[in-house]
Amino acid sequence: MIGYGANRGVVPLATEEIFSRISGNSDPNKKFEVSVSMVEIYNEKISDLLVPPKSQQGLKLRESKSLGVYVEGLSKHPVISYKAIESVMAQGNKNRTIGATLMNATSSRAHTVIGIEFK
């Protein structure tokens, strides 16, 4: 999803396209907002990776007719470029749960979900 080096992933390619189209907008009546969130699912607990680890609490997965499925209490961080998203993701990666396995010394042993909201 992220990719490395020349093998850029879906997230970098899609967000650069979003910001390219925003910068190409010539209608002064249109305003755009992009925000990013980062959540980890580990041992059936949901954590916000963009808050300090000591502040992380088990968040709840919810569903509503108007919002769809969402994580209650998840922080969203406004961004103005893919570089800003990279910075936020770097912060979130520092807060990930890792543990060594026989095959990988820095395995995350968790699922990480990066959310990009475009309004």
Secondary structure, 3 states (H helix, E strand, C coil): CCEECCEECHHHHHHHHHHHHHHCCCCCCCCCCEEEEEEEEECCEEEECCCCHHHCCCEEEEEECCCEEEEECCCCEECCCHHHHHHHHHHHHHCCCCCCCCCCCCCCCCEEEEEEEEC
